Amino acid sequence: MITTVPAQTSTGLWWSAVRPATLAASVAPVLAGTAIAVDQGGPRLGAGLLALLVGVAMQVGVNFANDYSDYVRGADSSRRVGPVRAASSGVVSPEHVRWAAIAAFGVATIAGLVLSVITDLRLLVVGAACLLAGWLYTGGPRPYGYLGLGEVFVFLFFGLVATLGTVYVEMLRITPLAVLIGCAMGCLATAILVLNNLRDVASDVAAGKRTLATRIGRPRTLVLLAVLVGAAFAIPILVVVTHLSGVTVMLVLAGIPIAAAPVRIAFATSAGPALVRALKRMAMAELAYALLFTLGLLL
């Protein structure tokens, strides 16, 4: 594999494969869901912590599985601008990456089983769907991440399912506010993936990886990015207008400059290193959104 970054140690490659910047996509919806539980019914913090463990383990598992599957399918054989992939680095064994993905999904499974037993056994169905979707994102005979459906997966599972699941395990019910905020979390998590796919358009086309960005092209992908971020920040206004929460939830709008910065970068340049920075900033924007929403809701 040809790479534009210096050689890394095994430890550095493993940390890179975790993709720590993206972990905000699993922490933010749990934080927002817990804030809703505190505001509307009293939280079960033990269940919330288990939900956080499930979310983070799922995110790490998906990242490892993506690293391994892209190596197997040759999607990392072209010049990449992002971090060196662990499986294709020649330093870390691809099989070790595969087993790391299995181990992460195993942690998510155990935590999910415990959560289902203490909450609602019907959650086992949701957990099984999450695990299956996580593995088939880039694994299996027809990975849907290669069919332009990755954005749908992220919106559903790292937005709606993560937020609503947190609210449900803490309150044992779902509220309209949780649905709206789940959509907001889904929009911002999807924006992270959109920036990732914008960065990799050239290498994905060369490898035959048909992400949504390669299918609709850069101009339409930029429009999608702007719509996703705009929708996320329109939701607090809708929350106030529909009287689902007080006006203090509008504090979320203070995060607009944080989220606008990576959007401006994406519109200004197609350079890979700049889009890597934009991706990390969007992840921080989602976490800032959740924190501001929590503060606004609890004031």
N, C-alpha and C positions, 0 to 999 in steps of 0.2 A: 504494500500500500504506500502511496506517495502522500506525504503530509507536509503541512506548512508550519507545524509547530515543533519545538524542540522535543527530544526524547524525554520521557518521563519515567519515574520509578514506578514499581508495581503498586505501591501505596497511593501514589498520586493518580494513577490510572483508575484504581478502584474508586477513589473519591470522585473523580471526574464522571465515572459511569453512574454513580448515584445521582448526578446532576442536582446538586444541592439547591441551586437557584429555583428549580421547579417545585421543590417541596412546599413552597408557599401555597401551591394549588391544592394541597391536601390539608394544610393547617388552617387556611382561611375559612373554608366552609364550616369546619367544626367550631371554630371560634364564633362565627356569626350565628350558627345554630344554637350554641350554648347561651349566647346573649339573648336570643329569642326565648329560650326556655326559662332563663332567669326572669325575664320581663313578664312572661305570660303564664307561668305555671309553677315555677320552682324547679330547679334542675336536679338531676341525679348525676352528680359530678363523677362518680365512679364509672357510670355508663358512658359519660362524655369522654373520659380518658381512654376507655376501651375503643370508642369510636375514632378517637385521634390515632391510636395505635393501628387500627385497621386501615385508616386512610393513608398514613405515612408508609406502612408496609406495602400496601397496594401500589402506591406511587413508585417506591423503590423497585418493586417487582416488575412493574411495567417498564421502567427504565432499563433494568438489566435484560429483560426479555427482548426489548427493542434493540439493544446493543448486540445481543447474540443473534437474533433473527436477521438483522441487517447484514451481519457478517456472513451468515450462511447463504443469504440470497445475493450477495455481491453488491449490496447497496453502498458499502463503504470502500469499494475498489477505486472509485474516482477521487479526484482531488477534493477534499473537504476543507471548509474554512473554519468549522467549529472545532471543539476539543477532540483530541484523538480518542477513538473508541477503544475500549479495553480489549474486546474480542479480536479486533483486527490489528492490534498494536504489535503483535509478535512477542510481547512481554508477558501478558496474561493468557492463560489457556482458555480458549473459547468454551470448553466444557465446564471450566470453573465458573465462568460467567453464567452459563445455563443453570448450573446448580445453585448459584447465588440467587437467581430469579426464582427458582423453585423454593428455596429457603425463605425468601421474603414473602412469597405467596403463602407458604406454610404458616408463617407468623400471623399473617392476616386471617388465615383460616381458623387458627386456634383462638385468636382474639374474637373473631366473629362468632364462633361456636359458643364461647362463654357469654358473649353479649346476647345471643339469641336465647340461651337457656334462662338468663336472668331477666329477659325482657319479653320476648315474643318469638316463639319457634317459627312463625311464618317468615321471620327475617332470614332464615336459612335459604329460602328461595332467592331472596335479593342478594345474599352473599354469594351463592353459587353463580348467579348471573354476572356479578362483578368479577369473580375469578375467571370465568369463561371469557368474558369480554376483554379482560386484561391480557390473557395469554394469546387470544386470537387477533389482537390488535396488529401485531406483526408476525405472529406465529400461525401454524396450521397450514392447510393446503391453499387457502384463499384468504390471506390476511386482509381485513377490511381497511387497515391503515394504508394499504397499497391501492385501494379502490376509491380513495377520496372521501372516506367516511370517518376519518379520525376526529374531525371536528365534532361530529355528532356524538361520538363516544365520550369525548372530553366534556361536552356540555351536559350530557345526561349523568355521567357517573361522577365527575369531579365538580359538578354544579348541583343539579337537582338531587341526585341520590345522596351525595355526601351531606348536603345541608338538611334535607328532609329526614334523612336517616338519623342524624344527630338530634334533631328536634324530637323525633319519634321516640328514640331510646331514652331521652331525658324526660319527656312529657307524656308519652304513650298516646299522642295524638298529633295530627298535622294541622297547621293553621295557614290561613291565606297569606299572612306576612312571611311565613317560612317558604311558601311557594315562590313568591316574588323575589325574595333575597336569594333563594336557590338559583333562580334564573340569572340574577346579577352575578353570582359567583361563577355560574356556568359561562356567561359571556366573557368574563375576564380570564378564566382558565383557558377558554378557547382562543382568546387573543394571544396567549402565550404560545400555543401550538401554531397559530397562524404565522407569528414572527419566526418560529423555528423553521417552518416549511418555506417561508419566503427566503430565508438564508440558504436553504439547501436546494432551491429550485434547479440549479444547473446540474449538481451531482445527482439529484433524484431523476432528472430526465435521462441523464447518461446511463443510470442503472436500471431504468425502466420502472422506477417507483412512482406510481401515479397518485400523488397526493392531490388534495383539492387545489392547491396553489399551482401545480403543474397542469391541471386540467382547465382551470379558468383563466390562468395567466396572471401576471403581476398587477396590472391596473385594477382588475376586479377583486383581487385578493386584498389590495390596499383599501378598497371601498368596504369590503367585508370587515376588515380590521377596525376602520372608523365606526362602522355601524355597531359592532360588538361593544366597543368602549362607550360610545354614545348611549346605547341602550342601558348599559350597566348604571350610568349616572342619571338616566331618566327615571329609573325605578324608585329611588327615594322620593322623588317628586310625586309619583303615582301613589306611593305609600301614604304620604301626607294628605293628598287630595281625597283618597278613599278612606281616610280616618282610621287607618290600620295602626298608626303610631303618631306620636306627637311631632311637632315641627322641629324638635332638636335632632331628629334623624337626618335632617338636611345637612348636618355637620359633615356627612359623607362627601358633599360637594367640594369640601376643602381638598379632597384628594385628586381633583381634576388635573391640576398642574403636574402631579406625579405621573398620572396615566397618559397625559397628553405628550409628554417628552418622548417616550418610545414610539408613539404614532408619528410624531414629526420626523424622527430619525428614519423610520421606514419609508416615508414619503420623499425624504430628501436624498436617500442613497440606497443602492442595492449592494453595497460593500459588505462582505461577510462579517468582519470584525465589528463593524458598527451595529449590525443586526444582532450579533451576540450580546452586545451591551444593551440593546433595546429589549431583548428577551428578558434579561435579568431585571431590567427596570420595570417591565410589565409585571413580573412576578412580585416584585416589591410593591407595585401599585395595588395588586390584589390583596396583599396582606395589609397594606395601609387602609384600603377600603373596609376590610373586615374590622380593623381596630377602630376606625372612625365610626362605623356603624354601631359597634358595641358601645362606644362612649356616648354617642348620640342617643341610643336607645335607653341606656341606663341613667341618663341625666335626669 
